[in-house]
Amino acid sequence: MRDFEVEISERPLGVKFAHADHGETVVVHLVLEGRLGAKLGLEPGDVLMAVNGVPLANKSSAQALDEFRSQAIPYKATFRRFDENDEYDNEEEHSESDKAMHQREEVNHLLAGLQVNPHYKSDK
């Protein structure tokens, strides 16, 4: 897993978000080709973690999205990306990772469900 920061310099971002983990997590669901989100390297499954360095962990996903969308341009957003081969070197890292692994499972479950039964109409 790794966290990375991007600078949002224009709107629209060209990203559709979904809510996961019982409304506690904001996840990138779809990135539109050729739009800013794609140029910034965002991918489905990326989790919104912070806006302008302020963590969103204690906010509901609706509050986090409001915070994300209400910022003046330009602003920075931190996302978390999970890798399939995440390993932990020590017990402290493993303990801290329990929350992250739960989050990863929720994201994978959400993305699998959206692929089977999307809640939006596709343009295709």
N, CA, C and O of each residue as an XYZ file, in Angstrom:
496
protein
N       0.856     -1.157      0.000
C       0.000      0.000      0.000
C       0.904      1.222      0.000
O       1.989      1.224      0.582
N       0.419      2.262     -0.674
C       1.174      3.515     -0.657
C       0.204      4.680     -0.741
O      -0.840      4.600     -1.389
N       0.569      5.757     -0.076
C      -0.194      6.995     -0.157
C       0.517      7.923     -1.127
O       1.747      7.951     -1.178
N      -0.247      8.678     -1.889
C       0.345      9.631     -2.823
C      -0.545     10.861     -2.909
O      -1.757     10.792     -2.703
N       0.083     11.981     -3.217
C      -0.633     13.256     -3.260
C      -0.696     13.756     -4.698
O       0.270     13.635     -5.452
N      -1.833     14.316     -5.067
C      -2.008     14.913     -6.388
C      -2.511     16.337     -6.207
O      -3.132     16.666     -5.196
N      -2.236     17.167     -7.191
C      -2.752     18.532     -7.167
C      -3.918     18.638     -8.134
O      -3.784     18.361     -9.326
N      -5.057     19.040     -7.604
C      -6.265     19.223     -8.409
C      -6.236     20.660     -8.908
O      -6.367     21.601     -8.126
N      -6.066     20.821    -10.213
C      -5.880     22.158    -10.779
C      -7.043     22.616    -11.652
O      -7.055     23.748    -12.133
N      -8.016     21.737    -11.854
C      -9.174     22.107    -12.678
C     -10.341     21.188    -12.350
O     -10.179     20.129    -11.744
N     -11.499     21.619    -12.761
C     -12.712     20.810    -12.635
C     -13.361     20.736    -14.005
O     -13.218     21.684    -14.778
N     -14.051     19.690    -14.346
C     -14.246     18.489    -13.545
C     -13.011     17.599    -13.565
O     -12.195     17.659    -14.485
N     -12.895     16.790    -12.552
C     -11.759     15.886    -12.405
C     -11.874     14.698    -13.357
O     -10.862     14.141    -13.783
N     -13.105     14.311    -13.691
C     -13.287     13.156    -14.569
C     -13.196     11.847    -13.815
O     -12.724     10.841    -14.345
N     -13.652     11.870    -12.567
C     -13.612     10.687    -11.709
C     -14.980     10.503    -11.070
O     -15.594     11.465    -10.611
N     -15.452      9.261    -11.045
C     -16.675      8.940    -10.302
C     -16.248      8.249     -9.015
O     -15.403      7.353     -9.016
N     -16.853      8.688     -7.921
C     -16.532      8.122     -6.617
C     -17.653      7.208     -6.149
O     -18.793      7.321     -6.599
N     -17.314      6.304     -5.242
C     -18.290      5.426     -4.599
C     -18.022      5.452     -3.096
O     -16.934      5.813     -2.649
N     -19.033      5.063     -2.333
C     -18.918      4.996     -0.878
C     -18.706      3.540     -0.481
O     -19.388      2.647     -0.984
N     -17.755      3.304      0.429
C     -17.475      1.947      0.906
C     -17.404      1.948      2.424
O     -17.471      2.999      3.062
N     -17.270      0.766      2.987
C     -17.049      0.610      4.426
C     -18.157      1.265      5.233
O     -17.894      2.003      6.183
N     -19.393      0.992      4.852
C     -20.578      1.517      5.551
C     -20.583      3.040      5.597
O     -20.929      3.634      6.618
N     -20.201      3.669      4.492
C     -20.237      5.124      4.411
C     -19.084      5.824      5.091
O     -19.178      7.014      5.392
N     -17.986      5.107      5.342
C     -16.837      5.713      6.006
C     -15.661      5.942      5.064
O     -14.673      6.557      5.464
N     -15.741      5.468      3.834
C     -14.603      5.531      2.918
C     -15.065      5.996      1.542
O     -16.106      5.566      1.044
N     -14.271      6.884      0.933
C     -14.531      7.352     -0.429
C     -13.529      6.667     -1.353
O     -12.319      6.742     -1.144
N     -14.051      6.003     -2.372
C     -13.225      5.213     -3.277
C     -13.429      5.680     -4.713
O     -14.553      5.955     -5.133
N     -12.326      5.768     -5.464
C     -12.429      6.040     -6.896
C     -13.042      4.800     -7.537
O     -12.527      3.692     -7.394
N     -14.146      5.004     -8.245
C     -14.803      3.888     -8.920
C     -14.485      3.877    -10.413
O     -14.266      2.814    -10.993
N     -14.461      5.049    -11.033
C     -14.275      5.142    -12.475
C     -13.434      6.370    -12.790
O     -13.658      7.441    -12.228
N     -12.474      6.216    -13.681
C     -11.641      7.332    -14.132
C     -11.864      7.480    -15.631
O     -11.621      6.549    -16.398
N     -12.327      8.655    -16.043
C     -12.606      8.888    -17.457
C     -11.316      9.174    -18.214
O     -10.520     10.026    -17.819
N     -11.132      8.455    -19.294
C      -9.931      8.565    -20.110
C      -9.747      9.985    -20.627
O     -10.699     10.626    -21.072
N      -8.507     10.469    -20.562
C      -8.176     11.779    -21.104
C      -8.490     12.947    -20.184
O      -8.137     14.083    -20.504
N      -9.135     12.709    -19.062
C      -9.476     13.777    -18.119
C      -8.372     13.916    -17.078
O      -7.448     13.104    -17.023
N      -8.478     14.955    -16.254
C      -7.428     15.252    -15.285
C      -7.144     14.068    -14.359
O      -5.983     13.767    -14.084
N      -8.180     13.402    -13.882
C      -7.972     12.260    -12.987
C      -7.070     11.201    -13.599
O      -6.203     10.652    -12.920
N      -7.272     10.912    -14.883
C      -6.427      9.935    -15.581
C      -5.005     10.464    -15.728
O      -4.041      9.719    -15.548
N      -4.871     11.741    -16.053
C      -3.541     12.342    -16.198
C      -2.770     12.336    -14.885
O      -1.543     12.235    -14.880
N      -3.497     12.446    -13.764
C      -2.859     12.414    -12.450
C      -2.526     10.991    -12.005
O      -1.849     10.794    -10.995
N      -3.002     10.006    -12.759
C      -2.701      8.613    -12.440
C      -3.672      7.950    -11.489
O      -3.378      6.878    -10.961
N      -4.834      8.567    -11.254
C      -5.826      7.940    -10.382
C      -6.370      6.677    -11.036
O      -6.513      6.602    -12.256
N      -6.671      5.686    -10.199
C      -7.176      4.402    -10.678
C      -8.349      3.954     -9.819
O      -8.447      4.339     -8.654
N      -9.249      3.135    -10.390
C     -10.314      2.559     -9.567
C      -9.714      1.831     -8.366
O      -8.736      1.094     -8.490
N     -10.319      2.053     -7.214
C      -9.820      1.438     -5.985
C      -9.000      2.375     -5.124
O      -8.779      2.090     -3.947
N      -8.536      3.503     -5.689
C      -7.798      4.479     -4.886
C      -8.745      5.065     -3.845
O      -9.899      5.369     -4.150
N      -8.259      5.223     -2.623
C      -9.071      5.697     -1.500
C      -8.665      7.126     -1.153
O      -7.481      7.412     -0.973
N      -9.646      8.020     -1.059
C      -9.395      9.409     -0.668
C      -9.072      9.445      0.819
O      -9.883      9.026      1.644
N      -7.869      9.955      1.167
C      -7.402      9.945      2.553
C      -7.354     11.326      3.197
O      -7.627     11.459      4.390
N      -7.006     12.367      2.415
C      -6.831     13.703      2.988
C      -7.030     14.755      1.911
O      -6.860     14.491      0.720
N      -7.395     15.960      2.354
C      -7.518     17.113      1.463
C      -6.672     18.231      2.063
O      -6.859     18.616      3.217
N      -5.741     18.746      1.264
C      -4.810     19.783      1.726
C      -4.140     19.393      3.037
O      -3.969     20.224      3.929
N      -3.765     18.127      3.146
C      -3.050     17.639      4.317
C      -3.912     17.346      5.527
O      -3.396     16.897      6.551
N      -5.213     17.585      5.440
C      -6.120     17.332      6.565
C      -6.745     15.945      6.388
O      -7.485     15.720      5.431
N      -6.454     15.016      7.302
C      -6.996     13.658      7.183
C      -8.524     13.643      7.224
O      -9.155     14.448      7.909
N      -9.094     12.707      6.475
C     -10.549     12.565      6.400
C     -11.045     11.357      7.192
O     -12.213     10.983      7.086
N     -10.176     10.755      7.975
C     -10.490      9.504      8.672
C     -11.678      9.617      9.613
O     -12.398      8.635      9.796
N     -11.908     10.761     10.210
C     -13.001     10.903     11.175
C     -14.267     11.482     10.562
O     -15.166     11.916     11.282
N     -14.340     11.491      9.241
C     -15.516     12.029      8.558
C     -16.236     10.902      7.832
O     -15.627      9.906      7.441
N     -17.529     11.074      7.661
C     -18.268     10.117      6.839
C     -17.833     10.309      5.392
O     -17.216     11.320      5.056
N     -18.146      9.359      4.548
C     -17.762      9.499      3.142
C     -18.461     10.696      2.509
O     -17.880     11.363      1.653
N     -19.697     10.982      2.914
C     -20.411     12.151      2.378
C     -19.713     13.442      2.798
O     -19.554     14.351      1.983
N     -19.296     13.531      4.061
C     -18.574     14.718      4.531
C     -17.228     14.848      3.828
O     -16.815     15.950      3.466
N     -16.549     13.725      3.638
C     -15.247     13.739      2.968
C     -15.386     14.228      1.526
O     -14.572     15.025      1.060
N     -16.411     13.755      0.822
C     -16.627     14.211     -0.555
C     -16.988     15.687     -0.595
O     -16.535     16.406     -1.486
N     -17.791     16.150      0.350
C     -18.109     17.582      0.421
C     -16.837     18.398      0.610
O     -16.643     19.422     -0.045
N     -15.978     17.938      1.507
C     -14.700     18.621      1.762
C     -13.855     18.646      0.485
O     -13.281     19.676      0.132
N     -13.786     17.517     -0.191
C     -13.006     17.387     -1.420
C     -13.527     18.327     -2.507
O     -12.747     19.003     -3.177
N     -14.829     18.364     -2.674
C     -15.436     19.132     -3.770
C     -15.558     20.623     -3.482
O     -15.739     21.408     -4.413
N     -15.466     21.032     -2.229
C     -15.669     22.444     -1.881
C     -14.384     23.263     -1.870
O     -14.423     24.463     -1.596
N     -13.265     22.648     -2.157
C     -11.985     23.356     -2.122
C     -11.834     24.306     -3.307
O     -12.319     24.042     -4.407
N     -11.148     25.417     -3.050
C     -10.796     26.335     -4.130
C      -9.645     25.720     -4.926
O      -8.748     25.095     -4.362
N      -9.686     25.905     -6.218
C      -8.639     25.404     -7.119
C      -7.437     26.334     -7.012
O      -7.641     27.546     -6.948
N      -6.222     25.858     -6.989
C      -5.799     24.457     -6.897
C      -5.774     23.989     -5.441
O      -5.674     24.792     -4.513
N      -5.867     22.681     -5.269
C      -5.732     22.086     -3.936
C      -5.124     20.700     -4.082
O      -5.038     20.151     -5.181
N      -4.705     20.148     -2.946
C      -4.049     18.842     -2.961
C      -4.929     17.802     -2.289
O      -5.640     18.084     -1.324
N      -4.861     16.601     -2.823
C      -5.604     15.476     -2.255
C      -4.664     14.287     -2.136
O      -3.849     14.025     -3.021
N      -4.792     13.580     -1.035
C      -3.980     12.387     -0.800
C      -4.858     11.157     -0.980
O      -5.958     11.070     -0.434
N      -4.350     10.217     -1.752
C      -5.048      8.962     -2.009
C      -4.183      7.806     -1.529
O      -2.963      7.927     -1.423
N      -4.829      6.693     -1.242
C      -4.129      5.462     -0.869
C      -4.419      4.418     -1.935
O      -5.559      4.224     -2.356
N      -3.347      3.752     -2.358
C      -3.482      2.663     -3.337
C      -2.986      1.375     -2.697
O      -1.906      1.331     -2.109
N      -3.784      0.340     -2.820
C      -3.414     -0.958     -2.276
C      -2.765     -1.799     -3.362
O      -3.210     -1.810     -4.510
N      -1.703     -2.503     -2.980
C      -1.019     -3.421     -3.877
C      -1.367     -4.838     -3.445
O      -1.564     -5.100     -2.258
N      -1.441     -5.740     -4.397
C      -1.795     -7.118     -4.065
C      -0.767     -7.786     -3.180
O      -1.111     -8.669     -2.395
N       0.480     -7.388     -3.290
C       1.553     -8.067     -2.566
C       2.019     -7.298     -1.342
O       3.191     -7.388     -0.975
N       1.131     -6.544     -0.699
C       1.512     -5.813      0.505
C       1.993     -6.789      1.576
O       1.310     -7.758      1.909
N       3.182     -6.513      2.105
C       3.733     -7.309      3.195
C       4.205     -6.352      4.273
O       4.497     -5.189      3.996
N       4.280     -6.844      5.510
C       4.637     -5.994      6.636
C       5.847     -6.569      7.341
O       5.894     -7.758      7.657
N       6.832     -5.703      7.584
C       8.113     -6.142      8.117
C       8.131     -6.340      9.627
O       8.923     -7.139     10.127
N       7.284     -5.638     10.359
C       7.334     -5.759     11.811
C       5.932     -5.713     12.400
O       4.957     -5.424     11.707
N       5.852     -6.008     13.705
C       4.546     -6.098     14.361
C       3.823     -4.759     14.393
O       2.605     -4.707     14.225
N       4.568     -3.673     14.610
C       3.945     -2.342     14.645
C       3.314     -2.027     13.294
O       2.185     -1.543     13.221
N       4.054     -2.307     12.232
C       3.534     -2.084     10.890
C       2.321     -2.976     10.651
O       1.341     -2.543     10.045
N       2.382     -4.215     11.124
C       1.269     -5.138     10.938
C       0.037     -4.663     11.702
O      -1.075     -4.715     11.177
N       0.227     -4.199     12.943
C      -0.897     -3.709     13.740
C      -1.559     -2.514     13.075
O      -2.785     -2.452     12.982
N      -0.762     -1.576     12.617
C      -1.294     -0.391     11.936
C      -1.985     -0.806     10.649
O      -2.925     -0.148     10.203
N      -1.526     -1.881     10.058
C      -2.081     -2.304      8.779
C      -3.430     -2.993      8.910
O      -4.130     -3.150      7.910
N      -3.816     -3.407     10.111
C      -5.108     -4.074     10.267
C      -6.244     -3.211      9.731
O      -7.117     -3.704      9.016
N      -6.235     -1.930     10.072
C      -7.261     -1.013      9.568
C      -7.161     -0.890      8.055
O      -8.169     -0.903      7.348
N      -5.938     -0.770      7.572
C      -5.737     -0.624      6.130
C      -6.191     -1.874      5.385
O      -6.783     -1.769      4.311
N      -5.924     -3.050      5.935
C      -6.331     -4.279      5.262
C      -7.852     -4.421      5.267
O      -8.437     -4.903      4.297
N      -8.490     -4.001      6.358
C      -9.955     -4.000      6.381
C     -10.470     -3.062      5.295
O     -11.411     -3.388      4.571
N      -9.847     -1.902      5.192
C     -10.240     -0.925      4.174
C     -10.039     -1.526      2.782
O     -10.889     -1.365      1.907
N      -8.927     -2.209      2.582
C      -8.647     -2.834      1.287
C      -9.722     -3.864      0.938
O     -10.199     -3.908     -0.196
N     -10.101     -4.689      1.911
C     -11.140     -5.692      1.672
C     -12.461     -5.033      1.294
O     -13.157     -5.500      0.392
N     -12.805     -3.948      1.982
C     -14.039     -3.228      1.680
C     -14.000     -2.644      0.270
O     -14.995     -2.693     -0.452
N     -12.854     -2.094     -0.121
C     -12.701     -1.516     -1.458
C     -12.843     -2.604     -2.515
O     -13.560     -2.418     -3.498
N     -12.176     -3.728     -2.326
C     -12.274     -4.825     -3.293
C     -13.704     -5.338     -3.405
O     -14.184     -5.620     -4.503
N     -14.377     -5.459     -2.279
C     -15.774     -5.901     -2.273
C     -16.654     -4.907     -3.028
O     -17.498     -5.299     -3.833
N     -16.450     -3.626     -2.761
C     -17.229     -2.587     -3.432
C     -17.003     -2.626     -4.937
O     -17.962     -2.618     -5.708
N     -15.744     -2.668     -5.359
C     -15.453     -2.662     -6.794
C     -16.017     -3.899     -7.480
O     -16.526     -3.808     -8.597
N     -15.936     -5.040     -6.834
C     -16.499     -6.262     -7.422
C     -18.007     -6.125     -7.574
O     -18.561     -6.520     -8.600
N     -18.670     -5.579     -6.583
C     -20.116     -5.391     -6.645
C     -20.527     -4.398     -7.700
O     -21.532     -4.600     -8.381
N     -19.770     -3.327     -7.852
C     -20.107     -2.320     -8.851
C     -19.896     -2.841    -10.263
O     -20.601     -2.431    -11.185
N     -18.937     -3.738    -10.443
C     -18.721     -4.308    -11.769
C     -19.885     -5.209    -12.158
O     -20.252     -5.288    -13.330
N     -20.462     -5.886    -11.175
C     -21.569     -6.796    -11.443
C     -22.881     -6.046    -11.571
O     -23.694     -6.362    -12.440
N     -23.100     -5.044    -10.706
C     -24.379     -4.358    -10.644
C     -24.151     -2.859    -10.442
O     -24.341     -2.358     -9.333
N     -23.750     -2.138    -11.487
C     -23.451     -0.714    -11.319
C     -24.693      0.091    -10.968
O     -25.803     -0.251    -11.378
N     -24.498      1.167    -10.202
C     -25.595      2.034     -9.794
C     -25.709      3.258    -10.684
O     -26.330      4.248    -10.296
N     -25.138      3.210    -11.837
C     -25.221      4.317    -12.772
C     -25.365      3.743    -14.170
O     -25.096      2.564    -14.402
N     -25.794      4.587    -15.098
C     -25.935      4.151    -16.483
C     -24.646      4.438    -17.234
O     -24.096      5.536    -17.153
N     -24.179      3.459    -17.950
C     -22.973      3.617    -18.747
C     -23.297      4.366    -20.029
O     -24.408      4.270    -20.551
N     -22.329      5.106    -20.529
C     -22.498      5.821    -21.791
C     -22.373      4.887    -22.985
O     -22.698      5.267    -24.110
N     -21.909      3.680    -22.749
C     -21.668      2.743    -23.852
C     -22.867      1.884    -24.118
O     -22.837      1.041    -25.014
